[in-house]
Amino acid sequence: MNTEVRDESLVARLRDENQEFQKWEQEHDKLESTLAAFETHRYLTPEEEMERKRLQKLKLAAKDKMMTIIRHSHVGQA
């Protein structure tokens, strides 16, 4: 079986069964939506730029948490 297909089925299973994964995925999606609002601005004030960078870091941290859960789930399947 293709690794990508296995990963997709694992992520789908985690979405259904793992509350921590669900929490981080929702957080990631919320941050992504908030960041998209910054993209509508032609220019950002220094404060907005700092907030955008802060949100990007939080979004990356959420993604890292999700990837950690995926990696641990891979180990559990092996």
CYANA upper distance limits for C-alpha pairs under 8 A (distance plus 0.5 A):
  1 MET  CA      5 VAL  CA      7.62
  1 MET  CA      6 ARG  CA      7.50
  2 ASN  CA      6 ARG  CA      6.88
  3 THR  CA      7 ASP  CA      6.59
  4 GLU  CA      8 GLU  CA      6.66
  5 VAL  CA      9 SER  CA      6.74
  6 ARG  CA     10 LEU  CA      6.54
  7 ASP  CA     11 VAL  CA      6.58
  8 GLU  CA     12 ALA  CA      6.64
  9 SER  CA     13 ARG  CA      6.63
 10 LEU  CA     14 LEU  CA      6.62
 10 LEU  CA     70 ILE  CA      8.00
 10 LEU  CA     73 SER  CA      8.36
 11 VAL  CA     15 ARG  CA      6.60
 11 VAL  CA     70 ILE  CA      7.68
 12 ALA  CA     16 ASP  CA      6.99
 13 ARG  CA     17 GLU  CA      6.50
 13 ARG  CA     18 ASN  CA      8.34
 14 LEU  CA     18 ASN  CA      5.41
 14 LEU  CA     21 PHE  CA      6.86
 14 LEU  CA     22 GLN  CA      7.97
 15 ARG  CA     19 GLN  CA      8.17
 15 ARG  CA     21 PHE  CA      7.03
 15 ARG  CA     22 GLN  CA      6.06
 16 ASP  CA     22 GLN  CA      8.40
 18 ASN  CA     22 GLN  CA      6.79
 19 GLN  CA     23 LYS  CA      6.60
 20 GLU  CA     24 TRP  CA      6.84
 21 PHE  CA     25 GLU  CA      6.54
 21 PHE  CA     65 LYS  CA      8.41
 21 PHE  CA     66 MET  CA      6.34
 21 PHE  CA     69 ILE  CA      7.30
 22 GLN  CA     26 GLN  CA      6.56
 23 LYS  CA     27 GLU  CA      6.69
 24 TRP  CA     28 HIS  CA      6.51
 24 TRP  CA     62 ALA  CA      5.93
 24 TRP  CA     63 LYS  CA      7.85
 24 TRP  CA     65 LYS  CA      7.37
 24 TRP  CA     66 MET  CA      6.75
 25 GLU  CA     29 ASP  CA      6.64
 25 GLU  CA     62 ALA  CA      7.68
 25 GLU  CA     63 LYS  CA      8.04
 25 GLU  CA     66 MET  CA      7.42
 26 GLN  CA     30 LYS  CA      6.58
 27 GLU  CA     31 LEU  CA      6.65
 27 GLU  CA     59 LYS  CA      8.05
 27 GLU  CA     62 ALA  CA      7.27
 28 HIS  CA     32 GLU  CA      6.62
 28 HIS  CA     59 LYS  CA      5.74
 28 HIS  CA     60 LEU  CA      8.41
 28 HIS  CA     62 ALA  CA      6.09
 28 HIS  CA     63 LYS  CA      7.10
 29 ASP  CA     33 SER  CA      6.75
 30 LYS  CA     34 THR  CA      6.78
 31 LEU  CA     35 LEU  CA      6.54
 31 LEU  CA     55 LEU  CA      6.98
 31 LEU  CA     56 GLN  CA      8.20
 31 LEU  CA     58 LEU  CA      8.12
 31 LEU  CA     59 LYS  CA      6.34
 32 GLU  CA     36 ALA  CA      6.65
 32 GLU  CA     59 LYS  CA      7.53
 33 SER  CA     37 ALA  CA      7.22
 34 THR  CA     38 PHE  CA      7.67
 35 LEU  CA     39 GLU  CA      7.38
 35 LEU  CA     52 ARG  CA      7.02
 35 LEU  CA     55 LEU  CA      7.52
 35 LEU  CA     56 GLN  CA      7.98
 36 ALA  CA     40 THR  CA      7.60
 37 ALA  CA     41 HIS  CA      8.01
 38 PHE  CA     44 LEU  CA      8.28
 38 PHE  CA     52 ARG  CA      7.63
 44 LEU  CA     48 GLU  CA      5.96
 44 LEU  CA     49 GLU  CA      6.21
 45 THR  CA     49 GLU  CA      6.61
 46 PRO  CA     50 MET  CA      6.70
 47 GLU  CA     51 GLU  CA      6.72
 48 GLU  CA     52 ARG  CA      6.52
 49 GLU  CA     53 LYS  CA      6.74
 50 MET  CA     54 ARG  CA      6.66
 51 GLU  CA     55 LEU  CA      6.61
 52 ARG  CA     56 GLN  CA      6.66
 53 LYS  CA     57 LYS  CA      6.80
 54 ARG  CA     58 LEU  CA      6.88
 55 LEU  CA     59 LYS  CA      6.56
 56 GLN  CA     60 LEU  CA      6.65
 57 LYS  CA     61 ALA  CA      6.65
 58 LEU  CA     62 ALA  CA      6.72
 59 LYS  CA     63 LYS  CA      6.78
 60 LEU  CA     64 ASP  CA      6.63
 61 ALA  CA     65 LYS  CA      6.76
 62 ALA  CA     66 MET  CA      6.81
 63 LYS  CA     67 MET  CA      6.67
 64 ASP  CA     68 THR  CA      6.65
 65 LYS  CA     69 ILE  CA      6.86
 66 MET  CA     70 ILE  CA      6.79
 67 MET  CA     71 ARG  CA      6.59
 68 THR  CA     72 HIS  CA      6.67
 69 ILE  CA     73 SER  CA      6.61
 70 ILE  CA     74 HIS  CA      6.71
 71 ARG  CA     75 VAL  CA      6.95
 72 HIS  CA     76 GLY  CA      6.84
 73 SER  CA     77 GLN  CA      6.78
 74 HIS  CA     78 ALA  CA      6.83
